[in-house]
């Protein structure tokens, strides 16, 4: 299996990179041989635009059996604990639309996209293969992706009322969209570093989230080595 592992920042997957360093296949590249699998790493940069550009560029040059996106994000409900690692089974763009005198109108409600227009399924970007990789069993969640991290009560409530999401990120939906369009299998996993609330970084647990995320990635890597 030929896997492309993507993350927005190097820090999010640094422990995994160190863990698989002995399996690097070249001095200059970030490709690793784990059993019968090959993993290539790509740091896309933060946000939808950077993710779309760099992922599309990579897929145009290489063939992969799957894309694995790993990162941190926020949770909307305390039914998900800070530090939990989840797998995102569907995504929405949560700020793609228009404002009309204080009211937000979703891109679908504007009539600019149809609910089942490729690659959408009933307005969602579905991930049909969340169990593609062996590793710890993760809670399946719905995600939204935004250009601006939600940090005001009004915005947060609007997103909850419209989409009832579990987690929020700045890259997930872009990856889902591209892989669905290109017919490439994909999985998105996220570790929760904070709750989506009026911004208070003193409550964030970035270190714990990154550790737990990489523990899952290491378990996946171990499974590939043994396959």
C-alpha positions in Angstrom: 0.0 0.0 0.0 1.3 3.4 -0.9 0.1 6.0 1.7 0.4 9.8 1.7 0.3 11.1 5.2 -0.5 14.8 5.3 -0.5 17.4 8.2 -0.9 21.1 8.3 2.2 21.6 10.4 5.4 19.6 11.2 4.7 19.8 14.9 1.5 17.8 14.6 3.3 14.6 13.4 6.8 15.2 14.7 6.7 12.3 17.2 5.7 9.9 14.4 8.4 11.2 12.1 11.0 10.5 14.7 9.5 7.0 15.4 9.7 5.9 11.8 13.1 7.6 11.0 14.9 4.2 10.9 12.6 3.1 8.0 13.4 6.1 5.8 14.2 5.0 2.3 16.3 7.9 1.1 18.5 10.6 2.6 16.7 13.5 1.0 13.0 12.5 0.9 10.4 11.8 3.5 9.4 8.3 2.3 9.5 5.3 4.7 9.1 1.6 4.1 7.0 -0.2 6.7 6.5 -3.8 5.8 4.8 -3.9 2.4 3.7 -0.3 2.8 5.3 2.9 1.8 4.5 6.1 3.6 5.3 9.5 2.2 4.9 12.7 4.3 3.6 16.0 3.1 3.3 19.2 5.2 0.5 21.1 3.5 0.5 24.3 5.5 -2.4 25.7 7.5 -5.9 26.2 6.0 -8.0 25.1 3.1 -6.2 26.9 0.4 -2.7 25.6 1.3 -4.1 22.1 1.8 -5.8 22.2 -1.6 -2.8 23.5 -3.5 -0.2 21.2 -2.0 -2.3 18.1 -1.9 -3.5 18.5 -5.5 0.1 19.1 -6.6 1.3 16.0 -4.9 -1.5 13.8 -6.3 -0.8 15.1 -9.8 2.8 13.8 -9.5 2.3 10.5 -7.7 -0.1 7.7 -7.3 -1.3 6.8 -3.8 -3.6 4.1 -2.6 -4.8 6.4 0.2 -4.3 9.8 1.9 -4.2 9.9 5.7 -4.7 13.3 7.1 -3.7 13.8 10.8 -4.0 16.9 12.9 -5.5 18.6 15.9 -8.8 20.4 16.2 -11.6 21.6 18.5 -14.6 19.8 19.8 -18.1 21.3 20.2 -19.3 19.1 23.0 -17.7 17.7 26.2 -19.0 14.3 25.1 -15.6 14.3 23.4 -12.8 14.8 26.0 -9.8 17.0 25.3 -7.0 14.7 24.2 -9.4 12.2 22.5 -8.5 11.1 19.0 -11.4 10.7 16.6 -11.9 9.7 12.9 -14.0 12.1 10.8 -16.6 10.3 8.7 -18.1 13.3 7.1 -17.3 17.0 6.6 -18.9 20.3 5.7 -17.6 23.8 4.8 -19.1 25.9 7.6 -18.3 29.4 6.3 -18.9 29.0 2.6 -21.9 31.1 1.9 -23.2 34.7 2.3 -24.3 37.0 5.1 -27.6 38.8 4.7 -28.2 41.5 7.3 -26.9 39.3 10.2 -28.2 36.1 8.8 -25.9 33.4 7.4 -27.0 31.6 4.2 -25.2 28.3 3.4 -23.8 27.8 -0.1 -26.5 25.1 -0.7 -29.3 27.4 0.4 -28.0 30.0 -2.0 -28.6 27.5 -4.8 -25.0 27.7 -5.9 -24.4 24.0 -5.1 -26.8 21.1 -5.2 -27.1 18.8 -2.3 -25.9 15.8 -4.2 -23.6 17.5 -6.7 -20.3 15.6 -6.9 -18.5 15.1 -4.6 -21.3 15.9 -2.0 -23.8 13.5 -0.6 -26.8 15.2 0.9 -24.5 18.3 1.4 -21.8 16.4 3.2 -18.4 15.2 2.1 -18.6 11.6 3.2 -15.6 9.5 4.1 -16.6 6.0 3.0 -13.5 4.1 4.3 -12.8 5.2 7.8 -11.8 1.6 8.8 -9.3 1.3 6.0 -6.2 1.3 8.3 -5.6 -1.1 11.2 -5.1 0.6 14.6 -7.0 1.6 17.7 -10.8 1.9 17.3 -11.7 5.5 17.1 -15.0 7.3 17.7 -16.6 8.4 14.4 -17.6 12.0 14.2 -18.9 14.8 11.9 -16.6 17.7 11.2 -16.8 21.2 9.9 -14.0 23.2 8.3 -13.6 26.9 8.6 -11.2 29.6 7.4 -11.5 31.4 10.7 -11.5 29.3 13.9 -14.8 29.9 15.7 -14.3 32.0 18.8 -17.5 34.0 19.3 -20.8 32.8 20.9 -22.9 33.8 17.9 -20.7 32.0 15.3 -20.4 28.9 17.4 -24.2 28.7 18.0 -24.9 29.3 14.3 -22.6 26.4 13.3 -24.1 24.1 16.0 -27.7 24.9 14.9 -27.0 24.5 11.2 -24.7 21.4 11.2 -24.6 19.8 14.6 -20.9 19.0 14.2 -18.6 17.2 16.6 -15.3 18.8 15.7 -13.8 21.8 13.8 -10.6 22.1 11.8 -9.2 24.4 9.1 -8.2 21.7 6.6 -10.5 18.6 6.7 -13.1 19.4 4.2 -10.5 20.5 1.6 -8.9 17.0 1.8 -12.2 15.2 1.6 -13.3 17.3 -1.4 -10.1 16.7 -3.3 -9.9 13.0 -2.6 -13.5 12.4 -3.5 -13.1 14.3 -6.8 -9.9 12.3 -7.6 -11.2 8.9 -6.5 -8.4 8.4 -3.9 -9.2 6.6 -0.7 -8.7 8.7 2.4 -9.0 8.8 6.2 -8.9 11.9 8.5 -8.0 11.6 12.2 -8.0 14.4 14.7 -7.0 14.8 18.3 -9.0 17.3 20.3 -6.8 20.1 21.7 -9.6 22.4 23.0 -13.3 23.0 23.0 -14.8 25.4 20.5 -15.7 28.4 22.7 -14.8 32.0 23.0 -11.0 31.9 22.6 -9.1 31.0 25.7 -5.7 29.4 24.9 -4.9 28.8 28.6 -7.4 25.9 28.4 -5.9 24.3 25.3 -4.0 21.1 25.7 -1.9 21.0 22.5 0.8 18.8 24.0 -1.6 16.1 25.1 -3.5 16.2 21.8 -0.3 15.8 19.7 1.0 13.0 21.9 -2.3 11.1 21.7 -2.5 11.7 17.9 0.9 10.3 17.4 0.3 7.3 19.6 -2.5 6.4 17.2 -0.2 7.0 14.2 2.5 4.9 15.7 0.0 2.1 16.3 -1.0 2.4 12.6 2.7 2.3 11.6 3.2 -0.8 13.7 0.3 -2.5 12.0 1.7 -1.7 8.6 5.1 -3.2 9.6 3.4 -6.4 10.6 1.2 -6.7 7.6 
